[in-house]
Amino acid sequence: MGRITFLIVDDSPVWRRIIRKFVEEKLKGIVVAEASDGLEAINLYNKLKPNVVTMDIEMPELDGIRAMEEILRYDKNAKIIVISSKGEEDTVRKALLKGAKDFIVKDLETEKWLKRFENVIKNDETKNSKNTFFDNIRRYIDRFKRR
């Protein structure tokens, strides 16, 4: 596989810049487009078919969960990583159950993101997505038990 392409979806221009910088510098990926809401994300995904989507949850027009559902209805193999300030257990669980490959709470320490992104990209190539889903659920359940 060549360089990985990304669609960044977030209503905050600041966070879109942060995520773009991370993708381009740390992952050596190509950002093919940015969207500021869920409707725009669906249209861009269908048109560009990026390898990975980063998706915020709270956005105008159409929230990230509903946008993710629509994208996955179009392409059940879409790789969507939720990056959101909403890190509550219910939000994380809902995103993972709806098909997100991972959930990252917004944090300026993007170095922590690297392994998570690499795992999603690598797992797509080497692992059944069902196993990835259950691994993510187990990890988040363990994380919330420790609180």
C-alpha positions as CSV (number, residue, x, y, z in Angstrom):
1,M,0.0,0.0,0.0
2,G,1.3,3.5,-0.8
3,R,0.9,6.5,1.4
4,I,-2.3,6.5,3.5
5,T,-4.9,9.0,2.6
6,F,-7.0,10.8,5.3
7,L,-10.2,12.7,5.6
8,I,-10.3,15.0,8.7
9,V,-13.7,15.8,10.0
10,D,-14.0,18.4,12.8
11,D,-15.9,21.6,13.1
12,S,-12.9,23.3,14.8
13,P,-10.4,24.8,12.3
14,V,-7.8,24.7,15.1
15,W,-8.3,20.9,15.7
16,R,-8.3,20.3,11.9
17,R,-4.9,21.9,11.7
18,I,-3.6,20.0,14.7
19,I,-4.8,16.7,13.2
20,R,-3.5,17.6,9.7
21,K,0.0,18.3,11.2
22,F,0.0,15.0,13.0
23,V,-1.1,13.0,10.0
24,E,1.4,14.7,7.6
25,E,4.4,14.8,10.0
26,K,4.1,11.8,12.2
27,L,2.3,9.3,9.9
28,K,3.6,10.7,6.6
29,G,0.0,10.5,5.4
30,I,-1.8,12.6,2.8
31,V,-4.8,14.7,3.8
32,V,-7.1,14.5,0.8
33,A,-9.8,16.7,2.3
34,E,-11.2,18.3,5.5
35,A,-14.9,18.6,6.5
36,S,-16.5,20.8,9.1
37,D,-19.7,18.8,9.6
38,G,-21.1,15.3,9.1
39,L,-22.9,16.0,5.8
40,E,-19.8,17.4,4.2
41,A,-17.9,14.3,5.6
42,I,-20.3,11.9,3.9
43,N,-20.1,13.6,0.6
44,L,-16.3,13.8,0.6
45,Y,-15.9,10.2,1.7
46,N,-18.1,9.0,-1.1
47,K,-16.3,11.1,-3.6
48,L,-12.7,10.6,-2.4
49,K,-12.7,7.2,-0.6
50,P,-9.8,8.0,1.8
51,N,-8.1,5.1,3.7
52,V,-8.8,6.6,7.1
53,V,-11.3,9.1,8.5
54,T,-10.8,11.1,11.7
55,M,-14.2,12.0,13.1
56,D,-15.3,14.5,15.8
57,I,-18.6,13.7,17.6
58,E,-20.2,17.1,18.2
59,M,-20.6,19.1,15.0
60,P,-23.3,21.2,13.3
61,E,-25.7,19.8,10.7
62,L,-25.0,16.1,11.4
63,D,-23.1,14.8,14.4
64,G,-20.1,12.4,14.0
65,I,-22.0,9.3,15.1
66,R,-24.7,9.7,12.5
67,A,-22.1,10.6,9.8
68,M,-20.1,7.5,10.8
69,E,-23.3,5.3,10.4
70,E,-23.9,6.7,6.9
71,I,-20.3,6.3,5.8
72,L,-20.3,2.7,7.1
73,R,-23.6,2.0,5.4
74,Y,-21.9,3.1,2.1
75,D,-18.6,1.3,2.9
76,K,-18.7,-1.3,5.8
77,N,-14.9,-1.5,5.7
78,A,-14.3,2.3,6.3
79,K,-11.7,3.0,8.9
80,I,-12.9,5.7,11.2
81,I,-11.0,7.0,14.2
82,V,-13.1,9.2,16.5
83,I,-11.1,12.1,18.0
84,S,-13.4,14.0,20.4
85,S,-13.4,16.0,23.6
86,K,-16.4,13.9,24.7
87,G,-14.6,11.0,26.4
88,E,-17.4,9.8,28.6
89,E,-17.9,6.0,28.8
90,D,-21.3,6.2,27.1
91,T,-19.9,8.2,24.2
92,V,-16.9,5.9,23.7
93,R,-19.0,2.8,23.9
94,K,-21.6,4.2,21.4
95,A,-18.9,5.2,18.9
96,L,-17.2,1.8,19.1
97,L,-20.5,-0.1,18.9
98,K,-21.4,2.0,15.8
99,G,-18.2,1.0,14.0
100,A,-15.3,3.3,15.0
101,K,-12.0,1.5,14.9
102,D,-10.7,3.6,17.9
103,F,-11.6,6.5,20.1
104,I,-9.1,9.1,21.1
105,V,-9.9,11.9,23.6
106,K,-8.6,15.2,22.2
107,D,-5.3,16.0,23.8
108,L,-2.5,18.2,22.5
109,E,0.0,15.4,23.3
110,T,-0.4,13.9,19.9
111,E,2.7,11.6,20.4
112,K,0.2,9.3,22.3
113,W,-1.9,9.0,19.2
114,L,0.8,7.5,17.0
115,K,0.5,3.9,18.2
116,R,-3.3,4.0,18.1
117,F,-3.3,5.2,14.5
118,E,-0.6,2.7,13.5
119,N,-2.7,-0.1,15.1
120,V,-5.8,0.8,13.1
121,I,-3.9,1.0,9.8
122,K,-1.9,-2.2,10.5
123,N,-5.0,-4.1,11.8
124,D,-6.8,-3.3,8.7
125,E,-4.1,-5.1,6.7
126,T,-3.6,-8.0,9.0
127,K,-6.6,-8.5,11.3
128,N,-10.2,-9.2,11.1
129,S,-12.1,-6.1,12.0
130,K,-14.4,-8.0,14.3
131,N,-11.3,-8.9,16.5
132,T,-10.2,-5.2,16.4
133,F,-13.7,-4.2,17.6
134,F,-13.7,-6.6,20.5
135,D,-10.1,-5.6,21.4
136,N,-11.1,-2.0,21.6
137,I,-14.2,-2.7,23.7
138,R,-12.1,-4.8,26.1
139,R,-9.5,-2.0,26.4
140,Y,-12.1,0.7,27.1
141,I,-13.9,-1.5,29.6
142,D,-10.6,-2.1,31.5
143,R,-9.8,1.6,31.3
144,F,-13.1,2.6,32.9
145,K,-12.9,-0.1,35.6
146,R,-9.7,1.5,36.8
147,R,-11.4,4.9,37.4
